[in-house]
Amino acid sequence: MNIIEEYSIDIRVTAEQGENDYGYPTERYGCDIINTDGELLVGIEPEYKTTFAAVRQALICLTKDNLKNAA
């Protein structure tokens, strides 16, 4: 197997705390994907119930065109 392209990115999970209708604390998660120059490639607002769901959605949004900017 030959490596033909390689990219480096940082994935940052964000959290926003709030309360539900009953006054119990809740937490929603978002995700930012940043290239090595610090440029934001994808930013997902904190609206997901799990960190996995937030990262998954950010990776789905990351297209091959975005990856070209990560080099």
MOPAC internal coordinates of N, CA, C and O (Angstrom, degrees):
PM7 1SCF
backbone

  N    0.0000 0     0.00 0     0.00 0    0    0    0
  C    1.4356 1     0.00 0     0.00 0    1    0    0
  C    1.5248 1   108.48 1     0.00 0    2    1    0
  O    1.2310 1   120.54 1   -47.17 1    3    2    1
  N    1.3134 1   116.58 1   132.83 1    3    2    1
  C    1.4543 1   122.74 1   178.63 1    5    3    2
  C    1.5194 1   109.97 1  -110.66 1    6    5    3
  O    1.2310 1   120.87 1   -44.48 1    7    6    5
  N    1.3205 1   115.95 1   135.52 1    7    6    5
  C    1.4679 1   120.55 1   174.72 1    9    7    6
  C    1.5217 1   107.29 1   -82.87 1   10    9    7
  O    1.2310 1   120.70 1   -57.73 1   11   10    9
  N    1.3191 1   116.27 1   122.27 1   11   10    9
  C    1.4654 1   119.52 1  -178.54 1   13   11   10
  C    1.5212 1   112.04 1  -104.85 1   14   13   11
  O    1.2310 1   119.85 1   155.18 1   15   14   13
  N    1.3336 1   117.89 1   -24.82 1   15   14   13
  C    1.4617 1   122.14 1   175.35 1   17   15   14
  C    1.5135 1   108.34 1  -147.31 1   18   17   15
  O    1.2310 1   120.64 1   -31.58 1   19   18   17
  N    1.3280 1   116.38 1   148.42 1   19   18   17
  C    1.4571 1   120.80 1   179.16 1   21   19   18
  C    1.5195 1   108.48 1  -141.95 1   22   21   19
  O    1.2310 1   120.20 1   -41.94 1   23   22   21
  N    1.3261 1   117.23 1   138.06 1   23   22   21
  C    1.4557 1   122.66 1  -178.52 1   25   23   22
  C    1.5223 1   109.69 1  -132.04 1   26   25   23
  O    1.2310 1   121.00 1   -30.33 1   27   26   25
  N    1.3093 1   115.70 1   149.67 1   27   26   25
  C    1.4653 1   121.10 1   174.51 1   29   27   26
  C    1.5166 1   108.60 1  -120.89 1   30   29   27
  O    1.2310 1   120.86 1   -48.46 1   31   30   29
  N    1.3272 1   115.96 1   131.54 1   31   30   29
  C    1.4561 1   121.46 1   178.06 1   33   31   30
  C    1.5264 1   108.73 1  -138.08 1   34   33   31
  O    1.2310 1   120.68 1   -21.28 1   35   34   33
  N    1.3139 1   116.30 1   158.72 1   35   34   33
  C    1.4585 1   122.27 1   171.83 1   37   35   34
  C    1.5241 1   107.45 1  -111.60 1   38   37   35
  O    1.2310 1   120.69 1   -42.19 1   39   38   37
  N    1.3133 1   116.28 1   137.81 1   39   38   37
  C    1.4561 1   122.07 1   176.91 1   41   39   38
  C    1.5189 1   107.27 1  -114.66 1   42   41   39
  O    1.2310 1   120.80 1   -57.28 1   43   42   41
  N    1.3271 1   116.07 1   122.72 1   43   42   41
  C    1.4666 1   121.67 1  -179.86 1   45   43   42
  C    1.5167 1   109.11 1  -119.69 1   46   45   43
  O    1.2310 1   121.06 1   -54.33 1   47   46   45
  N    1.3169 1   115.58 1   125.67 1   47   46   45
  C    1.4641 1   120.82 1   177.50 1   49   47   46
  C    1.5288 1   107.81 1   -94.94 1   50   49   47
  O    1.2310 1   120.97 1   -48.15 1   51   50   49
  N    1.3310 1   115.76 1   131.85 1   51   50   49
  C    1.4593 1   121.30 1   179.51 1   53   51   50
  C    1.5299 1   109.06 1  -111.67 1   54   53   51
  O    1.2310 1   120.76 1   -23.24 1   55   54   53
  N    1.3198 1   116.15 1   156.76 1   55   54   53
  C    1.4668 1   120.95 1   179.62 1   57   55   54
  C    1.5207 1   109.57 1  -136.33 1   58   57   55
  O    1.2310 1   121.66 1   -36.00 1   59   58   57
  N    1.3078 1   114.42 1   144.00 1   59   58   57
  C    1.4637 1   121.37 1   176.39 1   61   59   58
  C    1.5274 1   107.43 1  -128.83 1   62   61   59
  O    1.2310 1   121.00 1   -52.94 1   63   62   61
  N    1.3187 1   115.69 1   127.06 1   63   62   61
  C    1.4564 1   119.93 1  -178.07 1   65   63   62
  C    1.5219 1   110.06 1   -98.60 1   66   65   63
  O    1.2310 1   121.40 1   -35.06 1   67   66   65
  N    1.3177 1   114.92 1   144.94 1   67   66   65
  C    1.4511 1   121.04 1   179.11 1   69   67   66
  C    1.5155 1   110.05 1  -156.37 1   70   69   67
  O    1.2310 1   121.04 1    18.50 1   71   70   69
  N    1.3284 1   115.61 1  -161.50 1   71   70   69
  C    1.4606 1   121.52 1   178.60 1   73   71   70
  C    1.5185 1   109.30 1  -131.53 1   74   73   71
  O    1.2310 1   121.07 1   -32.55 1   75   74   73
  N    1.3193 1   115.56 1   147.45 1   75   74   73
  C    1.4669 1   118.99 1   175.03 1   77   75   74
  C    1.5297 1   109.41 1   -84.90 1   78   77   75
  O    1.2310 1   120.08 1     5.73 1   79   78   77
  N    1.3167 1   117.45 1  -174.27 1   79   78   77
  C    1.4651 1   122.05 1  -177.18 1   81   79   78
  C    1.5265 1   113.04 1   -63.59 1   82   81   79
  O    1.2310 1   120.42 1   159.49 1   83   82   81
  N    1.3261 1   116.80 1   -20.51 1   83   82   81
  C    1.4593 1   121.19 1  -178.04 1   85   83   82
  C    1.5274 1   112.49 1   -99.01 1   86   85   83
  O    1.2310 1   120.18 1  -176.00 1   87   86   85
  N    1.3157 1   117.26 1     4.00 1   87   86   85
  C    1.4578 1   121.35 1   177.92 1   89   87   86
  C    1.5082 1   114.90 1    87.80 1   90   89   87
  O    1.2310 1   119.92 1  -175.47 1   91   90   89
  N    1.3243 1   117.75 1     4.53 1   91   90   89
  C    1.4612 1   120.51 1   178.21 1   93   91   90
  C    1.5260 1   110.07 1   -81.97 1   94   93   91
  O    1.2310 1   120.70 1   -35.15 1   95   94   93
  N    1.3412 1   116.27 1   144.85 1   95   94   93
  C    1.4700 1   118.60 1   179.62 1   97   95   94
  C    1.5289 1   111.90 1   -67.37 1   98   97   95
  O    1.2310 1   121.16 1   -38.10 1   99   98   97
  N    1.3014 1   115.38 1   141.90 1   99   98   97
  C    1.4684 1   121.70 1   176.20 1  101   99   98
  C    1.5175 1   108.49 1  -131.61 1  102  101   99
  O    1.2310 1   121.09 1   -17.63 1  103  102  101
  N    1.2977 1   115.52 1   162.37 1  103  102  101
  C    1.4579 1   120.56 1   176.98 1  105  103  102
  C    1.5206 1   108.22 1  -138.37 1  106  105  103
  O    1.2310 1   120.89 1   -46.94 1  107  106  105
  N    1.3120 1   115.91 1   133.06 1  107  106  105
  C    1.4667 1   122.75 1   176.61 1  109  107  106
  C    1.5214 1   107.15 1  -117.83 1  110  109  107
  O    1.2310 1   121.28 1   -32.58 1  111  110  109
  N    1.3390 1   115.15 1   147.42 1  111  110  109
  C    1.4567 1   120.55 1  -174.26 1  113  111  110
  C    1.5187 1   111.64 1  -118.54 1  114  113  111
  O    1.2310 1   121.52 1   -34.17 1  115  114  113
  N    1.3241 1   114.70 1   145.83 1  115  114  113
  C    1.4513 1   123.10 1   174.23 1  117  115  114
  C    1.5204 1   108.44 1  -129.49 1  118  117  115
  O    1.2310 1   120.92 1     4.42 1  119  118  117
  N    1.3300 1   115.85 1  -175.58 1  119  118  117
  C    1.4640 1   118.82 1  -176.63 1  121  119  118
  C    1.5281 1   109.57 1  -154.96 1  122  121  119
  O    1.2310 1   120.72 1   -42.23 1  123  122  121
  N    1.3260 1   116.24 1   137.77 1  123  122  121
  C    1.4555 1   122.77 1   172.54 1  125  123  122
  C    1.5194 1   108.49 1  -116.99 1  126  125  123
  O    1.2310 1   120.75 1   -42.16 1  127  126  125
  N    1.3214 1   116.18 1   137.84 1  127  126  125
  C    1.4606 1   121.51 1   172.59 1  129  127  126
  C    1.5192 1   106.82 1  -115.94 1  130  129  127
  O    1.2310 1   121.13 1   -54.97 1  131  130  129
  N    1.3275 1   115.44 1   125.03 1  131  130  129
  C    1.4602 1   122.68 1  -171.92 1  133  131  130
  C    1.5195 1   109.19 1  -126.72 1  134  133  131
  O    1.2310 1   120.39 1   -38.63 1  135  134  133
  N    1.3386 1   116.86 1   141.37 1  135  134  133
  C    1.4638 1   118.32 1   176.09 1  137  135  134
  C    1.5238 1   109.69 1   -81.97 1  138  137  135
  O    1.2310 1   120.19 1    -2.81 1  139  138  137
  N    1.3088 1   117.24 1   177.19 1  139  138  137
  C    1.4684 1   121.11 1  -175.15 1  141  139  138
  C    1.5219 1   112.99 1   -69.64 1  142  141  139
  O    1.2310 1   119.80 1   166.65 1  143  142  141
  N    1.3309 1   117.99 1   -13.35 1  143  142  141
  C    1.4646 1   121.58 1   175.41 1  145  143  142
  C    1.5291 1   112.03 1   -89.16 1  146  145  143
  O    1.2310 1   120.25 1   179.57 1  147  146  145
  N    1.3294 1   117.12 1    -0.43 1  147  146  145
  C    1.4556 1   121.23 1   179.98 1  149  147  146
  C    1.5204 1   114.16 1    87.98 1  150  149  147
  O    1.2310 1   120.33 1  -173.39 1  151  150  149
  N    1.3271 1   116.97 1     6.61 1  151  150  149
  C    1.4598 1   121.35 1   179.87 1  153  151  150
  C    1.5283 1   110.15 1   -80.28 1  154  153  151
  O    1.2310 1   120.84 1   -49.54 1  155  154  153
  N    1.3201 1   116.00 1   130.46 1  155  154  153
  C    1.4598 1   121.15 1   179.14 1  157  155  154
  C    1.5175 1   109.46 1   -72.83 1  158  157  155
  O    1.2310 1   120.53 1   -58.57 1  159  158  157
  N    1.3317 1   116.59 1   121.43 1  159  158  157
  C    1.4602 1   121.85 1   177.97 1  161  159  158
  C    1.5225 1   110.94 1   -95.04 1  162  161  159
  O    1.2310 1   120.61 1   138.34 1  163  162  161
  N    1.3345 1   116.43 1   -41.66 1  163  162  161
  C    1.4626 1   122.42 1   179.67 1  165  163  162
  C    1.5215 1   107.87 1  -142.47 1  166  165  163
  O    1.2310 1   120.55 1   -44.39 1  167  166  165
  N    1.3109 1   116.56 1   135.61 1  167  166  165
  C    1.4616 1   121.76 1   175.70 1  169  167  166
  C    1.5221 1   109.66 1  -130.99 1  170  169  167
  O    1.2310 1   120.43 1   -62.49 1  171  170  169
  N    1.3125 1   116.78 1   117.51 1  171  170  169
  C    1.4601 1   122.59 1  -179.74 1  173  171  170
  C    1.5273 1   107.96 1  -109.83 1  174  173  171
  O    1.2310 1   120.40 1   -56.76 1  175  174  173
  N    1.3316 1   116.84 1   123.24 1  175  174  173
  C    1.4613 1   122.05 1   179.30 1  177  175  174
  C    1.5319 1   110.35 1   -64.44 1  178  177  175
  O    1.2310 1   119.98 1   -29.67 1  179  178  177
  N    1.3335 1   117.65 1   150.33 1  179  178  177
  C    1.4644 1   120.24 1   177.49 1  181  179  178
  C    1.5383 1   111.52 1   -67.10 1  182  181  179
  O    1.2310 1   121.02 1   -81.61 1  183  182  181
  N    1.3234 1   115.66 1    98.39 1  183  182  181
  C    1.4644 1   120.77 1   179.28 1  185  183  182
  C    1.5311 1   112.42 1  -142.00 1  186  185  183
  O    1.2310 1   120.41 1  -174.64 1  187  186  185
  N    1.3310 1   116.81 1     5.36 1  187  186  185
  C    1.4626 1   120.64 1  -176.37 1  189  187  186
  C    1.5294 1   110.82 1  -105.92 1  190  189  187
  O    1.2310 1   120.82 1   -31.53 1  191  190  189
  N    1.3331 1   116.04 1   148.47 1  191  190  189
  C    1.4628 1   121.47 1  -176.08 1  193  191  190
  C    1.5217 1   113.09 1   -76.92 1  194  193  191
  O    1.2310 1   119.95 1   156.57 1  195  194  193
  N    1.3454 1   117.71 1   -23.43 1  195  194  193
  C    1.4646 1   120.80 1  -179.27 1  197  195  194
  C    1.5272 1   110.18 1  -129.89 1  198  197  195
  O    1.2310 1   121.23 1   -23.10 1  199  198  197
  N    1.3229 1   115.24 1   156.90 1  199  198  197
  C    1.4660 1   119.61 1   176.76 1  201  199  198
  C    1.5206 1   110.39 1   -65.88 1  202  201  199
  O    1.2310 1   120.81 1   143.15 1  203  202  201
  N    1.3344 1   116.05 1   -36.85 1  203  202  201
  C    1.4642 1   120.40 1   179.25 1  205  203  202
  C    1.5294 1   110.72 1   -58.79 1  206  205  203
  O    1.2310 1   120.14 1   134.20 1  207  206  205
  N    1.3233 1   117.34 1   -45.80 1  207  206  205
  C    1.4684 1   120.92 1  -178.91 1  209  207  206
  C    1.5273 1   111.23 1   -63.59 1  210  209  207
  O    1.2310 1   120.06 1   142.23 1  211  210  209
  N    1.3168 1   117.49 1   -37.77 1  211  210  209
  C    1.4645 1   120.98 1   179.69 1  213  211  210
  C    1.5306 1   111.18 1   -67.25 1  214  213  211
  O    1.2310 1   120.52 1   134.31 1  215  214  213
  N    1.3293 1   116.60 1   -45.69 1  215  214  213
  C    1.4692 1   120.54 1   179.50 1  217  215  214
  C    1.5218 1   110.14 1   -66.24 1  218  217  215
  O    1.2310 1   120.03 1   139.14 1  219  218  217
  N    1.3057 1   117.54 1   -40.86 1  219  218  217
  C    1.4642 1   121.61 1   179.15 1  221  219  218
  C    1.5321 1   110.54 1   -58.99 1  222  221  219
  O    1.2310 1   120.28 1   133.55 1  223  222  221
  N    1.3229 1   117.07 1   -46.45 1  223  222  221
  C    1.4608 1   120.42 1  -179.18 1  225  223  222
  C    1.5287 1   111.04 1   -65.15 1  226  225  223
  O    1.2310 1   119.94 1   140.76 1  227  226  225
  N    1.3242 1   117.72 1   -39.24 1  227  226  225
  C    1.4615 1   120.60 1   178.38 1  229  227  226
  C    1.5236 1   111.03 1   -63.97 1  230  229  227
  O    1.2310 1   120.27 1   138.77 1  231  230  229
  N    1.3234 1   117.08 1   -41.23 1  231  230  229
  C    1.4653 1   120.22 1   178.95 1  233  231  230
  C    1.5244 1   111.65 1   -67.68 1  234  233  231
  O    1.2310 1   120.37 1   145.11 1  235  234  233
  N    1.3232 1   116.89 1   -34.89 1  235  234  233
  C    1.4626 1   119.71 1   175.92 1  237  235  234
  C    1.5255 1   110.02 1   -63.11 1  238  237  235
  O    1.2310 1   120.78 1   140.71 1  239  238  237
  N    1.3338 1   116.11 1   -39.29 1  239  238  237
  C    1.4678 1   120.36 1  -178.93 1  241  239  238
  C    1.5254 1   112.63 1   -72.01 1  242  241  239
  O    1.2310 1   120.60 1   159.15 1  243  242  241
  N    1.3132 1   116.46 1   -20.85 1  243  242  241
  C    1.4637 1   120.34 1  -178.71 1  245  243  242
  C    1.5363 1   109.00 1   -76.88 1  246  245  243
  O    1.2310 1   120.54 1   -68.00 1  247  246  245
  N    1.2982 1   116.58 1   112.00 1  247  246  245
  C    1.4607 1   120.72 1  -178.19 1  249  247  246
  C    1.5205 1   110.35 1   -98.17 1  250  249  247
  O    1.2310 1   120.86 1    -9.33 1  251  250  249
  N    1.3040 1   115.96 1   170.67 1  251  250  249
  C    1.4583 1   120.60 1   178.25 1  253  251  250
  C    1.5236 1   111.12 1   -61.08 1  254  253  251
  O    1.2310 1   119.89 1   146.40 1  255  254  253
  N    1.3226 1   117.82 1   -33.60 1  255  254  253
  C    1.4702 1   120.52 1   177.30 1  257  255  254
  C    1.5243 1   110.63 1   -63.22 1  258  257  255
  O    1.2310 1   119.99 1   141.18 1  259  258  257
  N    1.3330 1   117.62 1   -38.82 1  259  258  257
  C    1.4600 1   121.03 1   177.27 1  261  259  258
  C    1.5218 1   110.34 1   -65.72 1  262  261  259
  O    1.2310 1   120.28 1   140.64 1  263  262  261
  N    1.3290 1   117.07 1   -39.36 1  263  262  261
  C    1.4578 1   120.12 1  -179.17 1  265  263  262
  C    1.5135 1   112.05 1   -63.07 1  266  265  263
  O    1.2310 1   119.73 1   148.72 1  267  266  265
  N    1.3222 1   118.12 1   -31.28 1  267  266  265
  C    1.4603 1   119.96 1   177.86 1  269  267  266
  C    1.5232 1   111.17 1   -61.97 1  270  269  267
  O    1.2310 1   120.43 1   149.69 1  271  270  269
  N    1.3529 1   116.79 1   -30.31 1  271  270  269
  C    1.4665 1   120.94 1   178.13 1  273  271  270
  C    1.5208 1   112.26 1   -77.12 1  274  273  271
  O    1.2310 1   120.26 1   165.24 1  275  274  273
  N    1.3236 1   117.11 1   -14.76 1  275  274  273
  C    1.4742 1   120.73 1  -176.90 1  277  275  274
  C    1.5177 1   112.29 1   -80.24 1  278  277  275
  O    1.2310 1   119.72 1   164.25 1  279  278  277
  N    1.3114 1   118.13 1   -15.75 1  279  278  277
  C    1.4676 1   120.72 1  -175.51 1  281  279  278
  C    1.4655 1   111.25 1   -70.07 1  282  281  279
  O    1.2310 1   120.10 1   180.00 1  283  282  281

